[in-house]
């Protein structure tokens, strides 16, 4: 989770990522930031987040993002 938060802080260091419960609904992650985040996560974790993975359920919270990354690392 620490590495996820590090990547998220590179996108926007003013957010308390661990406390936010709806990153999309609260407009913390918009489409541009999600594209930036996907690229950063792909690079940081050597994974490939596909367009099919880019759904709100995978990006609502930092925990959701961590679960997505963990699942892709295991593939």
C-alpha positions in Angstrom: 0.0 0.0 0.0 2.9 2.3 0.7 4.0 2.2 -3.0 0.4 2.9 -4.1 0.2 6.0 -1.9 3.6 7.1 -3.2 2.3 6.9 -6.8 -0.9 8.6 -5.8 1.0 11.4 -4.1 2.9 12.0 -7.4 -0.4 12.6 -9.1 -1.7 14.9 -6.3 0.2 15.3 -3.0 -2.6 17.4 -1.4 -5.0 14.4 -1.0 -5.2 12.2 2.0 -5.5 9.1 -0.1 -6.0 6.6 2.7 -9.1 8.4 4.1 -10.9 9.2 0.8 -13.8 6.9 0.2 -14.9 8.0 -3.3 -12.1 9.3 -5.4 -14.2 9.4 -8.5 -17.4 10.7 -7.0 -15.6 13.4 -5.1 -13.8 14.3 -8.4 -10.3 13.7 -7.0 -9.6 11.4 -9.9 -10.9 12.7 -13.2 -10.3 11.0 -16.5 -7.0 12.8 -17.1 -5.7 11.9 -13.6 -6.8 8.3 -14.1 -4.8 8.1 -17.4 -1.8 9.6 -15.5 -2.3 7.1 -12.7 -2.6 4.1 -14.9 0.7 5.0 -16.6 2.5 5.6 -13.3 1.1 2.3 -11.8 2.2 0.4 -14.9 5.7 1.8 -14.6 6.0 1.4 -10.9 4.7 -2.2 -10.6 5.7 -3.5 -14.1 2.0 -4.4 -14.9 -0.4 -3.6 -17.7 -3.7 -2.0 -16.7 -5.9 -2.5 -19.7 -8.8 -0.4 -20.8 -11.1 -3.2 -19.4 -9.5 -2.6 -16.0 -10.3 1.1 -16.0 -13.7 1.0 -14.3 -14.9 3.0 -11.3 -14.8 -0.1 -9.1 -11.1 -0.3 -9.4 -10.4 3.4 -8.7 -12.9 4.5 -5.9 -10.4 4.1 -3.1 -6.7 3.6 -2.6 -7.6 0.0 -1.4 -9.4 -0.6 -4.6 -6.4 0.5 -6.6 -4.1 -1.7 -4.4 -6.4 -4.7 -5.0 -6.2 -4.1 -8.8 -2.4 -3.8 -8.7 -2.1 -7.0 -6.6 -4.4 -8.9 -8.9 -2.4 -7.8 -12.0 0.9 -8.6 -10.3 -0.3 -12.2 -9.7 -1.3 -12.7 -13.3 
